[in-house]
Amino acid sequence: MTPAAPFLDETHDPSRASLVESADDPATDFPLQNLPLGWGRPVPGGPERMLAAIGSFVLDLAGVRGEGWLGDLPSSVLGAIDGPRLNALMSCGAEARRALRRALVALLDAASPVPIGRLRKHLFAADTAELLLPASVGDYTDFYASVFHAENVGRLFRPDSPLLPNYKFVPIGYHGRASSLVPSGTPIVRPSGQVRPDPAAPPSFRPTERLDYELEVGLFIGPGNRLGDRVAVGQAEEHAFGLCLVNDWSARDIQQWEYQPLGPFLGKNFATTVSPWVVTLEALAPFRAPAVERPAGEPAPLPYLDDGLGGLAGGFDVRLDVYLASSAMREQGLEPARTARSGLANLYWTFSQLIAHHTSNGCNLQPGDLLASGTVSGPDDGERGCLLEATAGGRTPLKLPSGEHRRFLEDGDEVALAGGCERKGFRRIGFGDCRGRVVPAR
Amino acid sequence: MTPAAPFLDETHDPSRASLVESADDPATDFPLQNLPLGWGRPVPGGPERMLAAIGSFVLDLAGVRGEGWLGDLPSSVLGAIDGPRLNALMSCGAEARRALRRALVALLDAASPVPIGRLRKHLFAADTAELLLPASVGDYTDFYASVFHAENVGRLFRPDSPLLPNYKFVPIGYHGRASSLVPSGTPIVRPSGQVRPDPAAPPSFRPTERLDYELEVGLFIGPGNRLGDRVAVGQAEEHAFGLCLVNDWSARDIQQWEYQPLGPFLGKNFATTVSPWVVTLEALAPFRAPAVERPAGEPAPLPYLDDGLGGLAGGFDVRLDVYLASSAMREQGLEPARTARSGLANLYWTFSQLIAHHTSNGCNLQPGDLLASGTVSGPDDGERGCLLEATAGGRTPLKLPSGEHRRFLEDGDEVALAGGCERKGFRRIGFGDCRGRVVPAR
């Protein structure tokens, strides 16, 4: 896939309708042109399956394979449908993923050779399906790729030098916790930890009082690289599979006291919510966008980070929103309140640059590894992707429609991230649900 | 297992000899009283097996199980011998591990009911066996538990305040990279990366000029804890399986430029060498020791880190050595030079405290997870567990027996860590090999 010529084909044609009627609703996240992949139990409590989202349904891929409706696909792809999770498919590479997409589009098209009556056996209501993590994640890396987030947070901690000297040269990242990645809907237990709000008093151990969300986008790795080998920025997309939404829950008081000198640890690793649907690079092809333009005078990326395309490789224009609903709001029947609207094009570094950087020392990425963007904030007030930024460290609380105020998250608060891509001449595609509700400390 | 009464039984009796004669050599790492467990191919290129080390041999556990010689063990333990790796056995808990130990000691004892002639079929020369990583590691966490290391390194970066205010309250740690954990013997490719030795000049991308080793000990997790649950410090050992040696290779120039504000990343994640044998908690039972004594006036551990035993829980007295051999030394037939001698009792925090801290926010540990100590340095000059400390940041090079000097590692240098426990009245036990040789940058 050459980033300069995004892969557009008949699967992106906005005039194509689906024989699944709900996929033709302009408001759906999952038209025929999207077909994100996931993993879960289409029947609650039943066996786990590889799934594709179409309108308000999930399609059981093993089921349609069993009918012979995916007959032309290579046997490696047909076998990968059995899992584990999406990992086996991720390891197959871009050609395999595209072949599967073409087969699914043909099958679900309004002009499908298979009548809806026969297909229905393999379609299950999305709202009752149990969606799990799409991949078994070997390693989870979290970056810090939004310069606006880095500046906003840096200003709170270091008013005179918000941005550290390395920021515009090094795509800053750190390793997160893989075991505590959880699928959308998993309750988030308020973590306890060591905090020291008053530097003159000793620290204490107690439930966090500064629980926060972070609006992020994750990239799942497709084929990996061998230990000791580097991935060039121009080849980085060959190692990318697709994108999801990530809420990197954070306990700011725990993080603040622990993070020097080795970085965030218990302030982050109690839970990270991942959306269950992986939107493939093919679905995203119409929505390519470079990272933020670097103002004149800023350093050019070092050669190993320069894609020669002005940052177009690995960049995507995804609109992102955060919604918050308190217990009181739900009781009063109020809609969730949007607390931020941002976009992935606000990143300073593209995913291709993140992959090239991550492997620049020979570090091996593996199929199913998750690379998250870091909080995606934009330059404006309404574009702050976490409460730490939106409330200026708790100093300017947000007002909710219920009349409540929020400095940080309270028990019962539910946070939902949303993502979508829109461009004239193409069907809108969406990312589905990425939500979690805070439950009291144990 | 109550830490106050370490589990000592007939398996620790130093007078017991083995029918494997090399196990009775006082210099062996692997007497009958040790029996560390590992995973690999007893026959090069052959099938993978769970193994135990005995003298100069490895025992194929599936083989002796097939003979019915482990007949009394619970079926869960017998099944866990098939793997994957040691993870299934690790999940079985301490009782299972002890039962396996008793069975193996009885089988390999000089008074074994099985004659050596019959046993020989399942014993393979250790020096030709291909040893792999003992566990499939879901998450690898690296701590910073030696106060001497923290002070030595801190002094290089912050001469006026070597120890940060949180050190004596918080067991500082961060998530490392699981995919680049490699077994002893794997060549270490010199990593390249972004460095900025001269803050007045722009950074550049090049092979590291400050490649270092770090002398560490790792703990493999046995049974895990559920997400959201905490492990009390008094119960922490129920979640521990055993110890190994870890060399956390580090590129100091890459690390120095990247590490703020989110901690070490590419300066560390290019490779971490793990010794193939896991020395169980039972083998270590005679060698319990608390962490370093806290001088008067130092803060007591917060209650969630206080084992009520003066730090005895999770502490072990393991003597540790680092050996370095250059290409020239090998060509001249010189023995490797010892560059450091230290000991695990130099830690400020015990492994029980590290487990309690790691789970204090509800973070879930899983069987096979690896928790490393961080560089184990002691108070004296010869006890500095990395070159950064031993050469004061490169200012005072070490002299090798070949007449060469070392500020940091050169291509061809081989680093070997060694670990062992000695106490009057007990057989010495050792940890085996943890080595890696630096090969040129690609």
Chai-1 contact restraints between the chains, C-beta under 6 A:
chainA,res_idxA,chainB,res_idxB,connection_type,confidence,min_distance_angstrom,max_distance_angstrom,comment,restraint_id
A,G138,B,S179,contact,1.0,0.0,6.0,A-B,restraint_1
A,D139,B,R177,contact,1.0,0.0,6.0,A-B,restraint_2
A,D139,B,A178,contact,1.0,0.0,6.0,A-B,restraint_3
A,D139,B,S179,contact,1.0,0.0,6.0,A-B,restraint_4
A,L164,B,Q260,contact,1.0,0.0,6.0,A-B,restraint_5
A,N166,B,W257,contact,1.0,0.0,6.0,A-B,restraint_6
A,F169,B,P203,contact,1.0,0.0,6.0,A-B,restraint_7
A,V170,B,Q194,contact,1.0,0.0,6.0,A-B,restraint_8
A,V170,B,E258,contact,1.0,0.0,6.0,A-B,restraint_9
A,I172,B,L262,contact,1.0,0.0,6.0,A-B,restraint_10
A,G173,B,F265,contact,1.0,0.0,6.0,A-B,restraint_11
A,Y174,B,L262,contact,1.0,0.0,6.0,A-B,restraint_12
A,Y174,B,G263,contact,1.0,0.0,6.0,A-B,restraint_13
A,Y174,B,F265,contact,1.0,0.0,6.0,A-B,restraint_14
A,H175,B,H175,contact,1.0,0.0,6.0,A-B,restraint_15
A,H175,B,R177,contact,1.0,0.0,6.0,A-B,restraint_16
A,R177,B,D139,contact,1.0,0.0,6.0,A-B,restraint_17
A,R177,B,H175,contact,1.0,0.0,6.0,A-B,restraint_18
A,A178,B,D139,contact,1.0,0.0,6.0,A-B,restraint_19
A,S179,B,G138,contact,1.0,0.0,6.0,A-B,restraint_20
A,S179,B,D139,contact,1.0,0.0,6.0,A-B,restraint_21
A,S179,B,N364,contact,1.0,0.0,6.0,A-B,restraint_22
A,S179,B,Q366,contact,1.0,0.0,6.0,A-B,restraint_23
A,S180,B,L227,contact,1.0,0.0,6.0,A-B,restraint_24
A,S180,B,C363,contact,1.0,0.0,6.0,A-B,restraint_25
A,S180,B,N364,contact,1.0,0.0,6.0,A-B,restraint_26
A,V189,B,G228,contact,1.0,0.0,6.0,A-B,restraint_27
A,V189,B,G362,contact,1.0,0.0,6.0,A-B,restraint_28
A,P191,B,N361,contact,1.0,0.0,6.0,A-B,restraint_29
A,P191,B,G362,contact,1.0,0.0,6.0,A-B,restraint_30
A,G193,B,S360,contact,1.0,0.0,6.0,A-B,restraint_31
A,G193,B,N361,contact,1.0,0.0,6.0,A-B,restraint_32
A,Q194,B,V170,contact,1.0,0.0,6.0,A-B,restraint_33
A,P203,B,F169,contact,1.0,0.0,6.0,A-B,restraint_34
A,F205,B,L302,contact,1.0,0.0,6.0,A-B,restraint_35
A,F205,B,Y304,contact,1.0,0.0,6.0,A-B,restraint_36
A,L227,B,S180,contact,1.0,0.0,6.0,A-B,restraint_37
A,G228,B,V189,contact,1.0,0.0,6.0,A-B,restraint_38
A,W257,B,N166,contact,1.0,0.0,6.0,A-B,restraint_39
A,E258,B,V170,contact,1.0,0.0,6.0,A-B,restraint_40
A,Q260,B,L164,contact,1.0,0.0,6.0,A-B,restraint_41
A,L262,B,I172,contact,1.0,0.0,6.0,A-B,restraint_42
A,L262,B,Y174,contact,1.0,0.0,6.0,A-B,restraint_43
A,L262,B,G263,contact,1.0,0.0,6.0,A-B,restraint_44
A,G263,B,Y174,contact,1.0,0.0,6.0,A-B,restraint_45
A,G263,B,L262,contact,1.0,0.0,6.0,A-B,restraint_46
A,G263,B,G263,contact,1.0,0.0,6.0,A-B,restraint_47
A,F265,B,G173,contact,1.0,0.0,6.0,A-B,restraint_48
A,F265,B,Y174,contact,1.0,0.0,6.0,A-B,restraint_49
A,L266,B,N361,contact,1.0,0.0,6.0,A-B,restraint_50
A,N269,B,C363,contact,1.0,0.0,6.0,A-B,restraint_51
A,F270,B,N361,contact,1.0,0.0,6.0,A-B,restraint_52
A,F270,B,G362,contact,1.0,0.0,6.0,A-B,restraint_53
A,F270,B,C363,contact,1.0,0.0,6.0,A-B,restraint_54
A,L302,B,F205,contact,1.0,0.0,6.0,A-B,restraint_55
A,Y304,B,F205,contact,1.0,0.0,6.0,A-B,restraint_56
A,S360,B,G193,contact,1.0,0.0,6.0,A-B,restraint_57
A,N361,B,P191,contact,1.0,0.0,6.0,A-B,restraint_58
A,N361,B,G193,contact,1.0,0.0,6.0,A-B,restraint_59
A,N361,B,L266,contact,1.0,0.0,6.0,A-B,restraint_60
A,N361,B,F270,contact,1.0,0.0,6.0,A-B,restraint_61
A,G362,B,V189,contact,1.0,0.0,6.0,A-B,restraint_62
A,G362,B,P191,contact,1.0,0.0,6.0,A-B,restraint_63
A,G362,B,F270,contact,1.0,0.0,6.0,A-B,restraint_64
A,C363,B,S180,contact,1.0,0.0,6.0,A-B,restraint_65
A,C363,B,N269,contact,1.0,0.0,6.0,A-B,restraint_66
A,C363,B,F270,contact,1.0,0.0,6.0,A-B,restraint_67
A,N364,B,S179,contact,1.0,0.0,6.0,A-B,restraint_68
A,N364,B,S180,contact,1.0,0.0,6.0,A-B,restraint_69
A,Q366,B,S179,contact,1.0,0.0,6.0,A-B,restraint_70
